[in-house]
Amino acid sequence: MKRPGPLLTLLAGLLLGVFMLSLNATTGTRNASSAQEEPAATVSPGATAGPAESAPASSAAPSTASASPSRGVAADADYAGRTDDDSSAVAVSLRDGRAIAYFCDGRDKESWLKGDVEDDGTMKLTGKNGAELDGTLQDGRRIRGTVDLGGRRYGFTADKAVKPSGLYRATATVRGAKIDGGWIVLPGGRQVGVLDRDGRPSAAPRIDPETGAVTVDGRTITAKPVTP
């Protein structure tokens, strides 16, 4: 019996190689398909699936601090009015947190007072011989308060004054006498003032509110608006 020839042997080897290659390709395709069909990883019990929560956007906390009262509360202006018993007049001039006031009865009682105005509009002014004014600015329109002078207390209301109303003062030397005069020009034009001649007070002559001119013992001097 003859052995198969070399050609047949070679052909058989080639067929076997093709068969093995086909088998490997088929196996690889199946493995890839199996990998694609595997279920996704399951979430362990207790875990919550879902989109990640982003941190809340921070917002600036509203400021709880209110603006502190400013000097605007104590509006720069002049105020003039009468005491509650209508016996005297009071004028107050406010500028930059400072105040100067004048109390007079138009005959022989007077007092100049000064001091600070607090941020809330309150003021405590002092003068000679223990004189004291306590007042509160109300809505920037008026000052309500009291004046303690000569053992008495006077309640008063001074409304915001529009020039020529307001507070005036004149100092000069006339015929060798030292003159110191104070005037309160009230709304409506009424004037109340005291003129001091060398320490002797008396009713003051009228001034011209437009110019401040006033005649004292035959000489014309000038009364000027008073500010702190």
Rosetta blueprint (number, residue, H / E / L):
1 M L
2 K L
3 R L
4 P L
5 G L
6 P H
7 L H
8 L H
9 T H
10 L H
11 L H
12 A H
13 G H
14 L H
15 L H
16 L H
17 G H
18 V H
19 F H
20 M H
21 L H
22 S H
23 L H
24 N H
25 A H
26 T H
27 T H
28 G H
29 T H
30 R H
31 N H
32 A H
33 S H
34 S H
35 A H
36 Q H
37 E H
38 E L
39 P L
40 A L
41 A L
42 T L
43 V L
44 S L
45 P L
46 G L
47 A L
48 T L
49 A L
50 G L
51 P L
52 A L
53 E L
54 S L
55 A L
56 P L
57 A L
58 S L
59 S L
60 A L
61 A L
62 P L
63 S L
64 T L
65 A L
66 S L
67 A L
68 S L
69 P L
70 S L
71 R H
72 G H
73 V H
74 A L
75 A L
76 D L
77 A E
78 D E
79 Y E
80 A E
81 G E
82 R E
83 T E
84 D L
85 D L
86 D L
87 S L
88 S L
89 A E
90 V E
91 A E
92 V E
93 S E
94 L E
95 R E
96 D L
97 G L
98 R E
99 A E
100 I E
101 A E
102 Y E
103 F E
104 C E
105 D L
106 G L
107 R L
108 D L
109 K L
110 E E
111 S E
112 W E
113 L E
114 K E
115 G E
116 D E
117 V E
118 E L
119 D L
120 D L
121 G L
122 T E
123 M E
124 K E
125 L E
126 T E
127 G E
128 K H
129 N H
130 G H
131 A L
132 E E
133 L E
134 D E
135 G E
136 T E
137 L E
138 Q E
139 D L
140 G L
141 R L
142 R E
143 I E
144 R E
145 G E
146 T E
147 V E
148 D E
149 L E
150 G L
151 G L
152 R E
153 R E
154 Y E
155 G E
156 F E
157 T E
158 A E
159 D E
160 K E
161 A L
162 V L
163 K L
164 P L
165 S L
166 G E
167 L E
168 Y E
169 R E
170 A E
171 T E
172 A E
173 T E
174 V E
175 R L
176 G L
177 A E
178 K E
179 I E
180 D E
181 G E
182 G E
183 W E
184 I E
185 V E
186 L L
187 P L
188 G L
189 G L
190 R L
191 Q E
192 V E
193 G E
194 V E
195 L E
196 D E
197 R E
198 D L
199 G L
200 R E
201 P E
202 S E
203 A E
204 A L
205 P L
206 R L
207 I L
208 D L
209 P L
210 E L
211 T L
212 G L
213 A E
214 V E
215 T E
216 V E
217 D L
218 G L
219 R E
220 T E
221 I E
222 T E
223 A L
224 K E
225 P E
226 V L
227 T L
228 P L
